[in-house]
């Protein structure tokens, strides 16, 4: 009794995945089975390079302001979040210049998009108040 | 606080700066959410380790910075003997009341990779688990990566990977009736967003070992026949 090795080629196309499956995780069924296999390798792979870069993205920053309460220095700390999930469908992919433009619009709040402000307590992640504020309108009020 | 973001088209560097005209101390830093893949800063060129993370807020901002700056032991802050403060010095924190824009700006550490953010894809399978990858802090961990496909083409063209030399992985089972294939993004093995993932195809090579049965009598008959063909006597 001896053994001989042969190679079997399996072509997989995500178009033919089972309904309900995810394209990033597909299950391949082999009804006839592949018996006595020992090794596997990838021969080829193809995919369009059309990956979006603005899906489920956000920018966050922290501001700390020192204030004086009854002669004692205290800090007020807040986390600011801009969720970028309200972009137009044609903005799923942005180059750097357009990204800068979109972010500046958000920082200026020109699109009336909310910047979420979360006050942070000394416990760090304990969130005291979460409020959506219009930063730009606050700035305008301060300027007036 | 007004925030300005600029992009240098010659050096491909982002810069973000705040400005507040006030005598009050006002600090500004950008935050990297290491608990999700949503943070945009890393692809814009900012170093993760120079940004404050959510898990560091309590330790860095409250225990270290605020308490020491407020207290007489703020000397520790000045002479840099406090380890926590040393650590926070390594972070990009800016005073937005500074007049000089350069001092109150946070520059990205390297050029933005936002336009071609996906450096490589990892094709993984439950069939093989003989690969290792270096994770955080240089620690090696086991993975099930079949192949890393490098993205070396411009955006909106096709990524083609074709192997002239096959890099085999040992299978963890010999009889295969089903297996999974999974695609992940880049070094961090992040999940790809399924709704916008284009269709892909792959060709896998399985090495199959077939047993061959040799019968002594059959082999003997074949040898005798071959001898008579090779040594004709008539």
Interface residues (C-beta under 8 A of the other chain):
Chain A: X1 X2 X3 X4 X5 X6 X7 X8 X9 X10 X11 X12 X13 X14 X15 X22 X23 X24 X25 X26 X27 X28 X29 X30 X31 X33 X34 X35 X36 X37 X38 X39 X40 X41 X42 X43 X44 X45 X46 X47 X48 X49 X50 X51 X52 X53 X55 X56 X57 X58 X59 X60 X61 X62 X63 X64 X65 X66 X67 X72 X73 X74 X75 X77 X79 X84 X92 X93 X94 X95 X96 X97 X99 X100 X103 X104 X107 X108 X120 X122 X123 X124 X125 X135 X139
Chain B: X1 X2 X3 X4 X5 X6 X7 X9 X12 X14 X18 X24 X25 X26 X27 X28 X29 X30 X31 X32 X33 X37 X38 X39 X40 X41 X43 X44 X52 X54 X55 X57 X58 X59 X61 X62 X65 X66 X69 X70 X96 X112 X114 X115 X117 X118 X121 X123 X125 X127 X128 X146 X147 X149 X151 X153 X154 X155 X156 X157 X158 X159 X160 X161 X162 X163 X166 X167 X168 X169 X170 X171 X174 X175 X176 X177 X178 X179 X180 X181 X182 X183 X184 X185 X191 X192 X193 X194 X195 X196 X197 X198 X199 X200 X201 X202 X203 X204 X205 X206 X207 X208 X209 X210 X211 X212 X213 X214
